[in-house]
C-alpha cells in the first residue's frame, strides 16, 4: 500500500487506515524503530510483558522454591535474623 507523507508542523506523518490499525491491534501509542532502511511501527508492549510466562516455561515445575532458600539456610538465618 502506498501513502503520502503529510506535513505536521516541521514533521511529517502518515494516515494509517482503520482496517490496518485493527489488524495490527494498534492502540493510541505505538513503538517506532528503524531496521535497515525501513520504519517499523508496532503496538506498544508493557515493560517485561510476557516475562512471567517465559520464566514458567523455562524452569522445571518443581522450581517453586526461591533460589536463596537453600543458600541462606544456616543458624544465623534461622535464629538471629528477623525476616
C-alpha positions in Angstrom: 0.0 0.0 0.0 1.3 3.4 -0.9 0.5 6.5 1.2 1.7 10.1 1.2 3.6 11.9 3.9 1.7 14.9 5.2 3.1 17.9 6.8 2.5 18.3 10.6 4.4 21.4 11.6 8.1 20.8 10.9 7.5 17.0 10.9 5.8 14.6 8.5 3.2 11.9 9.3 1.1 9.2 7.6 -2.5 8.3 7.9 -3.0 4.6 8.8 -6.3 3.2 7.5 -8.6 1.8 10.2 -8.6 -1.8 8.9 -4.8 -1.9 9.2 -4.9 -0.4 12.7 -7.4 -3.1 13.7 -5.5 -5.9 12.0 -2.2 -4.9 13.8 -4.1 -4.2 17.1 -2.5 -0.7 17.4 -3.6 1.4 20.3 -3.2 5.1 21.0 0.5 4.7 21.4 2.8 2.7 19.2 6.5 1.9 19.1 8.7 3.1 16.2 12.0 1.6 15.3 14.3 1.6 12.2 15.6 -1.6 10.8 18.0 -1.3 7.9 16.2 1.3 5.7 12.7 0.5 7.0 10.4 2.2 9.6 8.7 -0.4 11.7 5.5 0.6 13.6 4.3 -1.9 16.2 1.9 -2.0 19.1 3.3 -0.8 22.3 4.3 -3.5 24.8 4.3 -3.2 28.5 7.7 -3.4 30.1 8.5 -7.0 30.9 5.3 -8.2 29.2 5.4 -12.0 29.0 8.4 -12.5 31.2 6.5 -14.3 33.9 5.1 -16.9 31.4 8.5 -17.2 29.8 10.1 -18.0 33.2 7.4 -20.6 33.9 8.2 -22.3 30.6 12.0 -22.1 31.2 12.0 -23.6 34.7 11.0 -27.0 35.9 7.7 -27.4 37.7 9.4 -28.2 41.0 11.2 -24.8 40.9 8.6 -23.2 43.1 11.2 -22.5 45.9 13.3 -19.4 45.9 16.9 -19.9 45.0 18.1 -18.2 48.1 16.2 -20.5 50.4 18.9 -23.2 50.1 21.8 -20.7 50.3 20.5 -18.8 53.4 19.6 -21.9 55.5 22.1 -21.5 58.3 22.0 -20.8 62.1 22.1 -17.0 61.6 19.1 -17.0 59.3 17.1 -19.4 61.4 17.8 -17.9 64.9 19.3 -14.4 64.7 17.8 -12.7 61.7 14.2 -11.5 61.6 12.7 -11.6 58.1 
